[in-house]
Amino acid sequence: MLKKTVETLRLETLLLGAIGVAVLIRVCYVGVRELWYDEALSLLLSTGQKTSYLTPPNHPVALADYTQLLGLPPLSNLTASLHLLKPLLQGIVGQEPHPPLFFLAQYVWLFVTGTAEGSLRSLNLLLSLVAMVAAFGMGRALLGYRAGLLMAALLGLNPFFWFHSLNMRMYAPTVMWVALSGWATLALYDPCDRLPRRQRWLWAIVLTAAIVGGLMTFYLYALWLMALGVLALITLDPQRPWLIRCRRGWWQYGLCLAIGIVIVSPWYAWGLPQQLRNADLDRFASSPTLLNGILQHVKGILEVIGIQLGLGDWVTSLPAFMPIVVGLVLGLLLAGMVVQLFYKGQLQLASIALILGVLPLLLALGMDLVSGRATLAWGYGRSVIFILPGLLLLATVWMMQLPPKWQRSVIAFCLLVYLVIDLGDMAGRERQVFRQVSQEIQTAPEPTLLVMNSEAWGHVCRLAYYVPSEASVDLLAVSPAELPGTLKTVLSASATTPYARVLWLEAHDPLWNQPETAAETNQIRQSVTSTLAKNYAPTAQQELTGTMSLDRFSLTAYERL
């Protein structure tokens, strides 16, 4: 008895330590890495000034004109801040494919914290901690205190969630709403009919709030609600576990869901149709042939599992086959976990783990099959981030059923692997691209022309965010094909008052209007270089790289002859 108690305390100490480390690495790293492409867009939308953003013209403009769009405009009183909500919502329906709750929350948060990287991400950092608390609640509601600690530790150190919890996008809040609604549902229905009436109503309120929050944060959260609906509607018969029966209190979930749908219906009636009209859904089209289509969907499933349960953001720096291989291994392990749970007679736990861990992924796959699209692995797995808590719950259930002599070692190994991946991401994958551009600009005070072969707004906004507004910098950002001719015209027009310096920032991934071949890219590069060589001499050149293809640039500094 004493030995068992000591082992229990050791396991709990290990899990509490892992949770503490998960919190620590978030706090320490929140402002280290510079903004990536989508974070710059989130900032622009959250300031309510997206409608004021104009694509750079074919002549130089002051970069500071874009910098002012990345901060809150001067507001005299509360009424003025409320008036800014209209253009904020208009900017969302015009360009953003997600509901507005995250951007509204971030807008309010900007008044409190400002626009430094750490400040911008601090809201998601806090919400990720709430998600860990909710994950603890899911595990505890199903299997007790230690299962709750394990679930929280796995989510906190999971590399995929760690990255998105320090990412100014809506993915960390989505995980929070998923875990919170899962906790409330498990508390209501497992164990059934044991909660006092007052607590039942409290959990019903929490569930309703989570439904509203999730639906107003991430549209595909609705697939998770379907899985919760299945859990709330049916269960295995305790006397005859091979039979399925309806739960007695299923109507409570239906009532919470109905109230949530009524609350979010104004946005879904006004905003969602506009977003669908502006969306480019054809880019998700699956292969027209049956065999290739099947392979594409299987590949998507494996990539999602490999990225969400293993590689995390490392996927952007690894060969394309790696998430497939890792996903195959982890997928087989998940299948083995389910089989072992059934073999041990844990049918009730296995069914809950399957409903919450596998059904959301199958629903997402089914939606792709019906719509003829392939979205599972889009965005490196973030399009289906709502499946992550369920998959980790499945792993938690399996680990808690292991024999004591294996349990602690298996748990420690999994948490150690996650921590090593996280620390490797922190130490070995820097993103300092636009900070280096800013440093180069600040080496000399002369008027500078910054030339870029991309007019993509994420590239432009990141430049505007990191280059000081007081720097004398004009921006010429046009599509690659138009750049040689436009640059020649601009330099000819400025012959009387020439720029003392020119910085040629070549994006390896211009994103918009990319050249179709490498030969075309080389030709454009040679044309730009020859145009600059007539009046300028190169003084420095450096390759800038970050964590993904959108972070790859070549920076060349030129001085006037």
C-alpha positions as CSV (number, residue, x, y, z in Angstrom):
1,M,0.0,0.0,0.0
2,L,2.8,2.4,0.9
3,K,4.7,1.6,-2.3
4,K,1.6,2.3,-4.4
5,T,1.1,5.6,-2.6
6,V,4.7,6.6,-3.3
7,E,4.4,5.7,-6.9
8,T,1.2,7.8,-7.2
9,L,3.0,10.8,-5.6
10,R,5.9,10.4,-8.0
11,L,3.6,10.3,-11.0
12,E,1.7,13.4,-9.8
13,T,4.9,15.2,-9.1
14,L,6.1,14.4,-12.7
15,L,2.9,15.6,-14.2
16,L,2.8,18.8,-12.1
17,G,6.4,19.5,-13.1
18,A,5.5,19.0,-16.8
19,I,2.6,21.4,-16.5
20,G,4.9,24.0,-14.8
21,V,7.5,23.6,-17.6
22,A,4.7,24.1,-20.2
23,V,3.7,27.4,-18.5
24,L,7.3,28.5,-18.2
25,I,8.3,28.0,-21.8
26,R,5.3,30.0,-22.9
27,V,6.1,32.9,-20.7
28,C,9.8,32.9,-21.6
29,Y,9.3,32.7,-25.4
30,V,6.1,34.7,-26.0
31,G,7.9,37.7,-27.6
32,V,11.1,36.1,-28.9
33,R,10.1,35.1,-32.5
34,E,9.0,37.8,-34.9
35,L,5.5,37.9,-36.4
36,W,4.9,35.5,-39.2
37,Y,2.7,36.3,-42.3
38,D,-0.7,35.6,-40.9
39,E,0.0,37.3,-37.5
40,A,0.6,40.5,-39.4
41,L,-2.8,40.1,-41.0
42,S,-4.4,39.5,-37.7
43,L,-2.9,42.7,-36.3
44,L,-4.2,44.7,-39.3
45,L,-7.7,43.2,-38.9
46,S,-7.7,43.7,-35.1
47,T,-6.9,47.4,-35.3
48,G,-10.0,47.9,-37.4
49,Q,-8.1,49.6,-40.2
50,K,-8.1,46.8,-42.8
51,T,-10.6,48.8,-44.9
52,S,-8.0,51.6,-45.1
53,Y,-5.3,49.3,-46.4
54,L,-4.5,49.8,-50.1
55,T,-2.4,47.5,-52.2
56,P,1.0,49.3,-52.9
57,P,0.8,51.3,-56.2
58,N,3.3,51.2,-59.0
59,H,5.2,54.1,-57.5
60,P,7.1,54.7,-54.2
61,V,5.0,55.4,-51.1
62,A,6.1,56.2,-47.6
63,L,6.4,53.0,-45.6
64,A,5.2,54.9,-42.6
65,D,1.8,55.2,-44.2
66,Y,1.3,51.5,-43.6
67,T,2.9,51.5,-40.2
68,Q,0.1,53.7,-38.8
69,L,-2.5,51.0,-39.9
70,L,-0.9,48.5,-37.5
71,G,-1.8,50.5,-34.4
72,L,-5.1,51.7,-33.0
73,P,-6.1,55.1,-34.4
74,P,-6.4,58.0,-32.0
75,L,-9.7,57.6,-30.1
76,S,-11.1,60.3,-27.9
77,N,-13.6,58.3,-26.0
78,L,-15.5,55.0,-25.6
79,T,-18.0,56.0,-28.3
80,A,-15.2,56.4,-30.8
81,S,-13.8,53.0,-30.0
82,L,-17.3,51.5,-30.5
83,H,-17.6,53.2,-33.9
84,L,-14.4,51.5,-35.0
85,L,-16.1,48.1,-34.7
86,K,-18.0,48.6,-37.9
87,P,-14.9,48.8,-40.2
88,L,-13.3,46.0,-38.1
89,L,-16.3,43.7,-39.0
90,Q,-16.2,44.9,-42.6
91,G,-12.6,44.0,-42.9
92,I,-13.2,40.5,-41.6
93,V,-16.0,39.7,-44.0
94,G,-14.0,41.1,-46.8
95,Q,-10.8,39.0,-46.4
96,E,-10.8,36.8,-43.4
97,P,-12.3,33.2,-43.5
98,H,-13.0,33.0,-39.8
99,P,-15.7,34.4,-37.4
100,P,-15.0,37.7,-35.6
101,L,-14.7,36.8,-31.9
102,F,-10.9,36.4,-31.8
103,F,-10.4,39.7,-33.6
104,L,-12.9,41.5,-31.4
105,A,-11.2,40.2,-28.3
106,Q,-7.8,41.1,-29.7
107,Y,-9.1,44.6,-30.5
108,V,-10.0,45.1,-26.8
109,W,-6.7,43.6,-25.7
110,L,-4.7,46.1,-27.8
111,F,-6.0,48.9,-25.6
112,V,-4.6,47.1,-22.6
113,T,-1.2,45.8,-23.8
114,G,-0.2,47.7,-26.9
115,T,1.3,46.2,-30.1
116,A,4.7,44.7,-29.1
117,E,5.1,41.0,-30.1
118,G,4.8,39.7,-26.6
119,S,1.8,42.0,-25.9
120,L,0.0,40.8,-29.0
121,R,0.5,37.2,-28.1
122,S,-0.2,37.5,-24.4
123,L,-3.9,37.0,-24.9
124,N,-3.5,33.7,-26.6
125,L,-0.9,32.7,-24.0
126,L,-3.5,33.3,-21.3
127,L,-6.2,31.4,-23.3
128,S,-3.8,28.5,-23.8
129,L,-3.4,28.2,-20.0
130,V,-7.2,28.2,-19.7
131,A,-7.2,25.4,-22.3
132,M,-4.8,23.4,-20.2
133,V,-7.2,23.9,-17.2
134,A,-10.1,22.7,-19.3
135,A,-8.0,19.7,-20.5
136,F,-7.4,18.9,-16.9
137,G,-11.2,19.0,-16.4
138,M,-11.8,16.6,-19.3
139,G,-9.4,14.1,-17.9
140,R,-10.6,14.4,-14.4
141,A,-14.3,14.1,-15.4
142,L,-13.5,10.9,-17.2
143,L,-10.9,9.1,-15.1
144,G,-10.0,11.2,-12.1
145,Y,-7.4,13.6,-10.8
146,R,-4.2,12.0,-12.2
147,A,-5.8,11.6,-15.7
148,G,-6.6,15.3,-15.5
149,L,-3.0,16.1,-14.8
150,L,-1.8,13.9,-17.6
151,M,-4.3,15.4,-20.1
152,A,-3.2,19.0,-19.1
153,A,0.5,18.0,-19.3
154,L,0.1,16.4,-22.7
155,L,-1.7,19.4,-24.1
156,G,0.6,21.9,-22.5
157,L,3.8,20.3,-24.0
158,N,2.2,19.2,-27.3
159,P,4.5,20.9,-29.9
160,F,1.6,21.7,-32.2
161,F,-0.4,23.5,-29.5
162,W,2.7,25.1,-28.0
163,F,3.4,26.8,-31.3
164,H,-0.2,28.0,-31.8
165,S,-0.5,29.2,-28.2
166,L,2.2,31.7,-29.0
167,N,0.6,32.6,-32.3
168,M,-1.7,35.6,-32.8
169,R,-4.4,33.7,-34.6
170,M,-7.6,32.0,-33.5
171,Y,-6.3,28.5,-33.1
172,A,-5.4,28.5,-29.4
173,P,-8.8,30.0,-28.5
174,T,-10.4,27.3,-30.6
175,V,-8.6,24.6,-28.6
176,M,-9.8,26.3,-25.4
177,W,-13.4,26.3,-26.5
178,V,-13.1,22.6,-27.6
179,A,-11.6,21.6,-24.3
180,L,-14.1,23.7,-22.3
181,S,-17.1,22.2,-24.1
182,G,-15.7,18.7,-23.8
183,W,-15.2,19.2,-20.0
184,A,-18.7,20.5,-19.6
185,T,-20.2,17.7,-21.6
186,L,-18.3,15.0,-19.7
187,A,-19.2,16.6,-16.4
188,L,-22.9,16.5,-17.4
189,Y,-23.0,13.0,-18.7
190,D,-20.3,11.0,-17.0
191,P,-21.2,9.9,-14.4
192,C,-24.9,10.4,-15.4
193,D,-27.5,11.8,-13.0
194,R,-25.1,12.2,-10.0
195,L,-24.7,16.0,-10.1
196,P,-26.9,18.2,-8.0
197,R,-29.4,20.3,-10.0
198,R,-27.5,23.6,-9.3
199,Q,-24.3,22.1,-10.7
200,R,-26.0,20.8,-13.7
201,W,-27.4,24.2,-14.6
202,L,-23.9,25.7,-14.0
203,W,-22.3,23.2,-16.4
204,A,-25.1,23.8,-18.9
205,I,-24.3,27.6,-18.8
206,V,-20.6,26.8,-19.3
207,L,-21.4,24.5,-22.2
208,T,-23.6,27.1,-23.8
209,A,-20.9,29.8,-23.5
210,A,-18.3,27.4,-25.0
211,I,-20.7,26.6,-27.9
212,V,-21.2,30.3,-28.6
213,G,-17.5,31.0,-28.2
214,G,-16.4,28.2,-30.4
215,L,-18.9,28.9,-33.2
216,M,-17.8,32.6,-33.2
217,T,-14.1,31.7,-33.3
218,F,-13.8,28.8,-35.8
219,Y,-16.5,27.6,-38.2
220,L,-15.3,24.0,-38.3
221,Y,-15.8,23.8,-34.5
222,A,-19.3,22.7,-35.5
223,L,-17.8,19.3,-36.3
224,W,-16.6,18.9,-32.8
225,L,-20.1,19.8,-31.6
226,M,-21.5,17.0,-33.7
227,A,-19.1,14.6,-31.9
228,L,-20.2,16.0,-28.5
229,G,-23.8,15.5,-29.6
230,V,-23.2,11.8,-30.3
231,L,-21.6,11.5,-26.8
232,A,-24.6,13.3,-25.2
233,L,-27.2,11.3,-27.1
234,I,-26.0,7.7,-26.8
235,T,-24.0,5.5,-24.5
236,L,-23.3,1.8,-24.0
237,D,-25.6,-0.1,-21.7
238,P,-23.8,-0.8,-18.4
239,Q,-25.4,-4.2,-18.1
240,R,-25.0,-5.2,-21.7
241,P,-22.1,-3.1,-23.1
242,W,-22.5,-4.4,-26.6
243,L,-25.8,-2.6,-26.8
244,I,-26.3,1.2,-27.4
245,R,-29.0,3.1,-25.6
246,C,-30.1,6.8,-25.5
247,R,-29.0,8.9,-22.5
248,R,-31.8,10.1,-20.3
249,G,-30.6,13.7,-20.2
250,W,-29.7,14.1,-23.9
251,W,-32.1,17.0,-24.2
252,Q,-29.9,19.2,-22.0
253,Y,-27.2,19.2,-24.6
254,G,-29.8,19.9,-27.3
255,L,-31.1,22.8,-25.4
256,C,-27.6,24.3,-24.9
257,L,-26.8,23.8,-28.6
258,A,-30.1,25.4,-29.6
259,I,-29.5,28.5,-27.4
260,G,-26.0,28.8,-28.8
261,I,-27.2,28.6,-32.4
262,V,-29.8,31.3,-31.7
263,I,-27.1,33.6,-30.2
264,V,-24.7,33.2,-33.1
265,S,-27.3,33.3,-35.9
266,P,-27.0,37.1,-36.6
267,W,-23.4,36.7,-37.6
268,Y,-24.1,33.5,-39.5
269,A,-26.9,35.2,-41.4
270,W,-24.9,38.4,-42.2
271,G,-21.2,37.7,-42.1
272,L,-20.8,34.1,-43.2
273,P,-22.5,34.6,-46.6
274,Q,-20.3,37.5,-47.4
275,Q,-17.2,35.5,-46.5
276,L,-18.3,32.6,-48.7
277,R,-18.7,34.9,-51.6
278,N,-15.2,36.3,-51.1
279,A,-13.6,32.9,-50.4
280,D,-11.5,31.0,-53.0
281,L,-12.7,27.5,-52.3
282,D,-11.4,26.1,-55.6
283,R,-7.9,26.0,-54.2
284,F,-9.0,23.1,-52.0
285,A,-10.2,21.0,-54.9
286,S,-9.2,17.3,-54.6
287,S,-7.9,15.2,-57.5
288,P,-10.5,14.4,-60.1
289,T,-9.4,10.7,-60.4
290,L,-10.7,8.2,-57.9
291,L,-7.3,6.7,-57.0
292,N,-5.5,10.0,-56.7
293,G,-8.4,11.4,-54.6
294,I,-8.2,8.5,-52.2
295,L,-4.5,8.8,-51.9
296,Q,-4.8,12.6,-51.3
297,H,-7.3,12.1,-48.5
298,V,-5.2,9.3,-46.8
299,K,-2.1,11.5,-47.1
300,G,-4.1,14.3,-45.5
301,I,-5.1,12.1,-42.5
302,L,-1.6,10.9,-41.9
303,E,-0.1,14.4,-42.2
304,V,-2.7,15.8,-39.7
305,I,-1.9,13.1,-37.2
306,G,1.9,13.4,-37.7
307,I,1.8,17.2,-37.3
308,Q,-0.7,17.5,-34.4
309,L,0.6,14.6,-32.3
310,G,4.3,14.8,-33.2
311,L,6.1,17.3,-35.3
312,G,4.2,20.5,-34.6
313,D,5.6,23.6,-36.4
314,W,8.8,21.6,-37.3
315,V,6.9,20.4,-40.3
316,T,7.7,23.7,-42.1
317,S,11.4,22.8,-41.9
318,L,11.3,19.1,-42.7
319,P,11.0,17.1,-46.0
320,A,7.4,16.6,-47.2
321,F,7.5,12.9,-46.5
322,M,8.3,13.3,-42.7
323,P,4.7,14.1,-41.5
324,I,3.4,11.2,-43.5
325,V,5.9,8.8,-42.0
326,V,5.3,10.1,-38.4
327,G,1.6,10.1,-39.0
328,L,1.6,6.5,-40.1
329,V,3.5,5.4,-37.0
330,L,1.4,7.5,-34.6
331,G,-1.8,6.4,-36.4
332,L,-0.9,2.7,-35.9
333,L,-0.2,3.5,-32.2
334,L,-3.6,5.1,-31.9
335,A,-5.3,2.1,-33.5
336,G,-3.3,-0.2,-31.1
337,M,-4.5,1.9,-28.1
338,V,-8.2,1.5,-29.1
339,V,-7.8,-2.3,-29.7
340,Q,-6.1,-2.7,-26.3
341,L,-8.8,-0.8,-24.6
342,F,-11.5,-3.1,-26.1
343,Y,-9.4,-6.2,-25.4
344,K,-9.2,-5.2,-21.7
345,G,-13.0,-4.8,-21.6
346,Q,-12.9,-1.0,-21.2
347,L,-15.7,-0.6,-23.7
348,Q,-17.3,2.5,-22.1
349,L,-13.9,4.3,-22.0
350,A,-13.0,3.1,-25.5
351,S,-16.3,4.3,-27.0
352,I,-15.9,7.8,-25.4
353,A,-12.3,8.0,-26.6
354,L,-13.3,7.0,-30.1
355,I,-16.2,9.5,-30.2
356,L,-14.1,12.4,-29.0
357,G,-10.8,11.4,-30.5
358,V,-11.6,9.9,-33.9
359,L,-15.1,10.9,-34.9
360,P,-14.2,14.7,-35.4
361,L,-11.5,13.7,-37.8
362,L,-13.8,11.3,-39.7
363,L,-16.4,14.1,-39.9
364,A,-13.9,16.4,-41.4
365,L,-12.9,13.7,-43.9
366,G,-16.5,13.1,-44.7
367,M,-17.1,16.8,-45.3
368,D,-14.1,16.8,-47.7
369,L,-15.5,13.8,-49.6
370,V,-19.0,15.3,-49.9
371,S,-17.7,18.7,-51.1
372,G,-15.0,17.3,-53.4
373,R,-12.2,19.1,-51.6
374,A,-9.1,18.2,-49.6
375,T,-8.7,20.5,-46.6
376,L,-7.5,18.2,-43.9
377,A,-3.8,19.0,-44.0
378,W,-4.2,22.6,-45.2
379,G,-2.2,25.1,-43.2
380,Y,0.0,22.4,-41.8
381,G,-2.9,20.8,-39.8
382,R,-4.3,24.0,-38.3
383,S,-7.6,23.8,-40.3
384,V,-8.6,20.8,-38.1
385,I,-7.0,21.9,-34.8
386,F,-10.3,21.1,-33.1
387,I,-9.4,17.4,-33.2
388,L,-6.3,17.7,-31.0
389,P,-7.9,17.5,-27.5
390,G,-9.9,14.4,-28.5
391,L,-6.8,12.7,-29.8
392,L,-4.9,13.5,-26.6
393,L,-7.8,12.3,-24.5
394,L,-7.6,9.0,-26.3
395,A,-3.9,8.8,-25.5
396,T,-4.6,9.8,-21.9
397,V,-7.3,7.0,-21.5
398,W,-4.9,4.4,-22.8
399,M,-2.0,5.5,-20.6
400,M,-4.1,5.5,-17.5
401,Q,-5.0,1.8,-18.2
402,L,-1.4,0.7,-18.4
403,P,0.1,-1.5,-15.7
404,P,1.8,0.5,-12.9
405,K,5.2,-0.9,-13.8
406,W,5.0,0.6,-17.3
407,Q,2.7,3.6,-16.8
408,R,5.2,6.1,-15.3
409,S,7.9,5.2,-17.8
410,V,5.6,5.6,-20.8
411,I,4.2,8.9,-19.6
412,A,7.7,10.3,-18.8
413,F,8.9,9.2,-22.3
414,C,6.0,10.9,-24.1
415,L,6.4,14.1,-22.1
416,L,10.1,14.1,-22.6
417,V,9.8,13.7,-26.4
418,Y,7.4,16.6,-26.5
419,L,9.6,18.8,-24.4
420,V,12.7,18.0,-26.5
421,I,10.7,19.0,-29.7
422,D,9.6,22.2,-28.0
423,L,13.1,23.2,-26.8
424,G,14.5,22.3,-30.2
425,D,12.0,24.6,-31.9
426,M,12.8,27.4,-29.4
427,A,16.6,27.1,-29.8
428,G,17.1,26.0,-33.4
429,R,14.4,27.8,-35.4
430,E,14.7,31.5,-35.3
431,R,12.6,34.0,-37.3
432,Q,14.5,37.3,-37.5
433,V,13.9,38.2,-41.1
434,F,12.3,41.7,-40.9
435,R,14.3,42.7,-37.8
436,Q,17.4,42.2,-40.0
437,V,15.9,44.4,-42.7
438,S,15.2,47.0,-40.1
439,Q,18.7,46.9,-38.8
440,E,20.1,47.3,-42.3
441,I,17.9,50.4,-42.8
442,Q,19.0,51.9,-39.6
443,T,22.7,51.6,-40.4
444,A,22.4,54.9,-42.4
445,P,20.0,57.8,-42.1
446,E,19.9,58.6,-45.9
447,P,16.6,58.5,-47.8
448,T,16.2,54.9,-48.9
449,L,14.1,53.2,-51.5
450,L,13.0,49.7,-50.5
451,V,12.2,47.6,-53.5
452,M,10.3,44.3,-53.1
453,N,9.0,41.9,-55.7
454,S,5.8,41.2,-53.9
455,E,2.7,43.2,-53.1
456,A,1.3,40.6,-50.7
457,W,-0.1,42.4,-47.7
458,G,1.5,40.1,-45.1
459,H,5.0,41.0,-46.5
460,V,4.1,44.7,-46.6
461,C,2.6,44.7,-43.1
462,R,5.6,42.9,-41.6
463,L,7.9,45.5,-43.2
464,A,5.8,48.3,-41.8
465,Y,5.7,46.7,-38.4
466,Y,9.5,46.3,-37.9
467,V,10.9,49.3,-39.8
468,P,10.7,52.4,-37.5
469,S,8.1,54.9,-38.7
470,E,10.7,57.7,-38.3
471,A,13.0,56.1,-40.9
472,S,13.2,57.9,-44.2
473,V,12.0,54.9,-46.3
474,D,9.9,54.7,-49.4
475,L,8.4,51.4,-50.5
476,L,8.1,50.2,-54.1
477,A,6.3,46.8,-53.9
478,V,4.8,45.5,-57.1
479,S,4.3,42.0,-58.7
480,P,7.5,40.3,-60.0
481,A,6.6,40.7,-63.6
482,E,6.0,44.4,-63.3
483,L,9.0,45.2,-61.1
484,P,11.8,45.6,-63.8
485,G,9.9,48.2,-65.9
486,T,8.4,50.0,-62.9
487,L,11.8,50.3,-61.2
488,K,13.4,51.7,-64.3
489,T,10.6,54.3,-64.5
490,V,10.9,55.3,-60.8
491,L,14.7,55.7,-60.9
492,S,14.5,57.8,-64.1
493,A,11.8,60.0,-62.5
494,S,13.9,60.5,-59.4
495,A,17.1,61.5,-61.3
496,T,17.0,65.0,-60.0
497,T,16.5,64.0,-56.3
498,P,17.9,60.5,-56.3
499,Y,17.7,58.1,-53.4
500,A,21.0,57.7,-51.6
501,R,20.4,54.0,-51.0
502,V,18.3,51.3,-52.5
503,L,17.5,48.0,-50.7
504,W,16.5,45.2,-53.0
505,L,14.4,42.7,-51.0
506,E,13.7,39.7,-53.1
507,A,11.0,37.4,-51.8
508,H,11.6,33.8,-52.7
509,D,7.8,33.3,-52.3
510,P,6.1,36.5,-53.6
511,L,2.8,34.6,-53.0
512,W,0.8,36.7,-55.4
513,N,1.4,36.5,-59.2
514,Q,4.4,34.3,-58.8
515,P,6.6,33.6,-61.9
516,E,5.7,30.2,-63.4
517,T,9.2,29.0,-64.0
518,A,12.7,29.4,-62.5
519,A,13.9,30.8,-65.8
520,E,11.4,33.6,-65.6
521,T,12.4,34.3,-62.0
522,N,16.1,34.6,-63.0
523,Q,15.3,36.9,-65.9
524,I,13.4,39.2,-63.5
525,R,16.3,39.2,-61.0
526,Q,18.8,40.0,-63.8
527,S,16.7,42.8,-65.1
528,V,16.4,44.4,-61.6
529,T,20.1,44.0,-61.0
530,S,21.1,45.6,-64.3
531,T,18.7,48.5,-63.8
532,L,20.2,49.2,-60.4
533,A,23.8,48.8,-61.6
534,K,23.5,51.9,-63.8
535,N,23.6,54.3,-60.9
536,Y,24.2,52.2,-57.8
537,A,26.8,49.8,-56.5
538,P,26.0,46.8,-54.2
539,T,27.6,47.1,-50.8
540,A,26.1,44.2,-48.9
541,Q,24.1,41.1,-49.5
542,Q,22.6,38.6,-47.1
543,E,20.1,35.6,-47.2
544,L,17.3,35.9,-44.8
545,T,15.5,32.8,-43.6
546,G,12.9,32.0,-41.0
547,T,10.8,29.0,-40.2
548,M,8.8,28.7,-43.4
549,S,9.0,29.4,-47.1
550,L,7.3,32.8,-46.7
551,D,10.3,33.9,-44.6
552,R,12.9,33.4,-47.3
553,F,14.3,36.6,-48.7
554,S,17.5,37.9,-50.3
555,L,18.5,41.4,-49.2
556,T,21.0,43.4,-51.2
557,A,22.0,47.0,-50.2
558,Y,23.0,49.5,-52.9
559,E,24.7,52.9,-52.5
560,R,24.5,55.7,-55.0
561,L,27.6,56.0,-57.3
